[in-house]
Amino acid sequence: MKSVVAEARALHRTYMRGDTPVRAIRGIDITIQAADYVAILGPSGCGKSTLLNLLGGIDIPTAGSVRLLGHDTRELSDRRLTRLRLEKVGFVFQRFHLLPALSAAENVELPMAEAGLPRPRRRARAEDLLDYVGLSHRVDHRPGQLSGGEMQRVAIARALANKPALILADEPTGELDQDTGAEIGELFLRLNRDGTTLVIVTHDTSLARPATVVHRMRDGALQTEAKP
């Protein structure tokens, strides 16, 4: 039986916009098992990114619960939750979020430095990860010297730095052209085949096609699971 990496039960998240409550997440139940490739499809504003932030412990639910690797995120102190995210969750964002003054390798090293890994080991792992994502020839290049697809590969390598149990990706091909997006999709598929657990929120149905589980989301709720 597969182990459960993350799960949400009766999940709600309400924000205040001025004096108006906005119900971003409405009663969601979801389970992410080890080695799953989960795609969550839905229009802009439906709550996909909010759900991803809740599953990854970036945000805390208004009601209901999120268990991340057996820990209820509401019961952890800020320090313990930050450490759990650092060591067990890798994040990939639409706009890469690389530091422009650092090289590709230095960007990949950042999570390892925060986790206290010695510098020689950080550099060796960063180079290994950049080779894994096909960028061994770009180790010392800065983001401004890289294409959009290359920057996203660096971001994926950075997400893998601390050997996370879960990768959460928020519209990872949203800033890329179709061909480059397809290359990133192949990289995600390879990651999953190598045992990485993935949750990807996306408009891109091609990213959802190889997923083992597909959810459709609308107005803060998950609809019937379906393959695209």
N, C-alpha and C positions, 0 to 999 in steps of 0.2 A: 504494500500500500504506500502511495506517495505521501510525503509529509506536507503539512500545510505551512506555507510561507507567510501568507497574509490572509486575513478574512475580516469582513465587515458584517455586522448584524444590525438590522433596523436603523441604518445610518441616516442621520439628518445633519445638514449644515445650513444655518440661516445667518445671513448677514444683514446689517442695517445700512440702508442707503438713505441718509438723512433720517427721517422718521418712519421710513417705509421698510418693513422686513422683506428680504429677498430670500426665498427658499431655493437655494442652489442645489441641494441634495435632498431627496424625498424618499426615505424609507428603503434604502438599498441594502440588499444582501448579496455578498459576493465572496467566493473562496478562490484563492490562488494557490495552486499546488506546485511542488517542486518540479522543475523542468517544463511547466506550462509555457505556452506562447499565447498570451491573451491579448486580443485586439478589442478596443472599445471605439466604436464608430458613432458619429453623431454630428449634428450641425454646430456651428459656433454658438456659444452661450448656453449649451445644454447641460453644462456641469462637468464635462469630462476632466478638465484640468483640476477642478476642485476635488473630484474623486481621487485623482492621482495623488494630489497633495495630502489628502487624508490617509490614503493607503501607505504613503511613505513617511508619515509622521511629521510632515512640514506643517500641517494644520491639525487641529483637534476638533472632533465632532461636537455639534450642539446637543445631539442626543444619539443614542445607540453607541456602538463600540467598534473599535478597530484593534485587532490583535496582529502584531507584527512580530513574527518569529516567537510566538508564545507570550509576548508582552502586550498588555493593554496600554495603548499609547496615552490614555488619560491618566494612568496611575504612575507614570514615570516623571521624574523631575526633568526640568529643561536640560540639565547637564547629561543625564542618562539617556534621554531621547536623542540629543545631539550626537552622543557617542554611538548609539545604536544605528542612526542614519549613516554616520561616517564609516562605520565598519561593515555594515550589512546591506546597505542600499546604495545603488549607483543611479544617478540621475542624468538623463540626456534631454537637452532643451532644444526648442526650435531654432533659437538664435545663438547657440553654441556656448556663449558665456566664457570664452577663453580670455586670459589676460594678455593684452596686446604686447606688453613689454617682455614677455617670457617666450622662450622657444617652445616648440611642440613637446619636447621631453620635459621641460620644466613645468609646463601646464599639467602634464600627466602625473608628475611627481607630487603636486600640491596635496592631494588627499593622503598620500603616504607620509608626507612631512607632518601633517596634522595628526596622523595616527602614531607618530613617533618612530617610524621606520628609519634606520640609519641611512645616511646619504648614499653610500656606495650601493646598497641594496635597492634604494629608490631608483637610482639611475639605471641599474641593470634591468629592473622590472619595467621601467618606462620604455626602455629600448626594446625589450621583448614584446610589450604590448603594441608599440608602434609597428613593429614588424608583423604582428598578428593582424593588424588592420590594414596592412599594405603600405605603410609609410616609413619604412626603414631608411629611405632616402630623404626624409624630411625631418629628421630628428632635431636638427639645430635651426630649423626655419621658424620664424615668428608667424603668428596668424595672418598678418598683412601680406605675407609672401605665399599664402596658401589659397587654394580655391575653396568655394563653399563646401564641396564634398569632402575635401581634405580636412577642413576645419571640423566637420561633423565626425570624421573618423578619429581625429584627436580627442574630441569630446567623448566618444564611445570608449576609447582607450582609457581616458581619465576615469570614466564611470566604472571601469573594471579594475582600477588600481588596487583597491583593498580586498579584492576577491569577494565581492558582495554576493549575498544569497538571492538578491532581487535587483533587476534593472527596470526602472520606470522611465519611459520615454514619452515626452509631450510634443506631439506634432514634429517628429524628428526629420521629416522630409519637407516641411512646410516652406523652407527658404531655398529649396533646391529645384533645379529643372527636372524634367521627367526622367531623363537617362541617368542623371546623378542620383536621383531618388531611388531608382531601381537598383543601383549599385549598393546604396545604403541598406535597402531591403534585403539584398542577398547577404550582406554582412550580418544583419540581425538574424536571419535564418541560420547562418553558420553558427552564431553564438548559441542559439537555442539547441541546435543539433549537438553542440559540444557540452550541453548540460545547463546552460544559463536560463534562469527563469525570467521571462519578459512580460511586462505589461506595457502596451503601446496604445496611447490615445491618438486618433488620427482621423482626417477626412479621406485619407488615401486608401481606397479599397484594395490596391495592389499589396499594401503592407499587411492587410487583414487576410488576404487569400491563403497564405501558408499557416495561419494561426491554428492552434489546436482548439481554442475556445474563442468565439466571437460574440460580443455583446453589442447591442444597439442601444443608444441612450437618447432620451428626449425629455426635456423639461425636468431634469434632475432625477429621473427614474430610469432604471434599466428595463429594456423591453425584452421580448423573447430572444433567446440565443439563436443565432442563425449563421451559417456560413455564407459569405458574400457570393 
